[in-house]
């Protein structure tokens, strides 16, 4: 592969064809996941969570102190808290 600086910032060589099937497959998976969530009546949102909220999830037992640094664990704990308190 040519140096990215020598090719004007493009890390892909110009003579190679791009693999669009890989991108279509990833896009198809995202659409499939979106449709599955829609069938269940769910939405996927980006939410900012404060340290205070994380501490509240820990104090109420929804999140362990050890896993409080993992975004996925916080998301699962927040989802459980919402399900228990708002439904």
Phi, psi and omega in degrees: 000141180286157178294137183297327179290320182292336182262017177077029178092352179271117183282347180266133175297145185287337183273353178267139176281144178282150182269089183284340180294326178297318180290321178296321180296316179295319179294320179297322178294320178295317179296318179298317179294319178299315181293323178296317178296320180297321178297328179274359181077025181253155174235150177256119184234154171261126184233134174271131183240127180281164175298325178300317179295319178297317178297323177295318178297324178291314184292333179268001174088006179279340184220138177273153180299323182294326184260010184291344178274347182270123182299321181295321179293320178295319179298317180294317179295318179294320177298318179295318179298316179299315181298320182284330187255343183244356180246000000 
